[in-house]
Amino acid sequence: MNKKRDRLGVIFDILKIIRDHHNSIKPTPLLRYSNLSSASFSEYYAELDAKGFVKEITDRKGKKYITLTDKGFTYLEKYKTILGFIEEFEL
């Protein structure tokens, strides 16, 4: 039985996708890779943007890209630490 992702896990997945794409990805591929509905993705993206985890950059041709901020990279590292703790104590 598949376990649903919790909120923190979804945030981790979105940030990890951005990082794994050389810290620059267009919004539509990010939506597809995140495996969320467009409504859910919009909510998560708005929250991540408002809290300073991601930022949107527009290139000279007007194409928009999403990148991580330092805060986003820090979240990824801290979340890995939490996962390690959970695995270590078999929680």
N, C-alpha and C positions, 0 to 999 in steps of 0.2 A: 504494500500500500504506500503510495507516495505521500510524503508529508508536505503540507503547504508551507510556503516560505513565510516567515514572519516579517514584520515591517523592517527591522534592522537588516535582515537577510536580503530583502529586496533592494534596500539602499546600497548594501555592500555589492550586490550583483551589478547594479547600474554603474557604480563608481569603478568597479573592476573592469567592466566592459570598456569604459572610456580609457582607463589606464592601458589595457591590453591592446588598444588600437593607437598606440603611440601618443596617448593623451590628446587625441583630436579625432572627433567623430561627428558626422552630420546627425541631426535629430532623428530622421526617419530610420536609418540603420540601427541607431541606438534603441528606438522603439521596438524594432523587430527582434533584436538580440535579447532585449530584456524580457520578452515573452509576457508582456502585460497588455491589457486593453488600452486603447488610446486615452480613454478617460482616466484610468488609473495611472498611466504613465505621466499624463499632464499634471496630476496632483503631486506625484513624487518629484517630478522635475521642478515644479514651482517651489516646492518646499526646499529642495536642494539648492536652488538658485537663491532663494530668499535667505537661507542660512549660510550662504557663502561657501558651499562645498564645490560648486561648479560655476563656470562663467561661460557666456556665449561670446564668441569672437566672429566677426565678419571680415572676410578677406577682401581684397581689392575688387574682385569680380562680384561681390555681393553675396557670396555663399556663406552660410552660417555653420559654425563648428562649435561643439561643446568640448570644453577642456576642464580638467580638475584644477582646483586651487590648492594651496598648501594644506588648507583645512581638510580637503577631500583626501589627499594623500595620507594625512595623519589618521583620518577615520579608518582607512584601509589597514594601516598598521595596527591600530588599537583593536580593531575587530578580529584580526588574526590572533592577537594575544588572548582575547576572550575565548575564541574557539579552541585554542590550545589548552586553556584552563579547563574548559568544559570536557574536552577529551581526556585530559590527564586524570580528572576525578570521576570520569565515566558518568557524567550527569546527563 
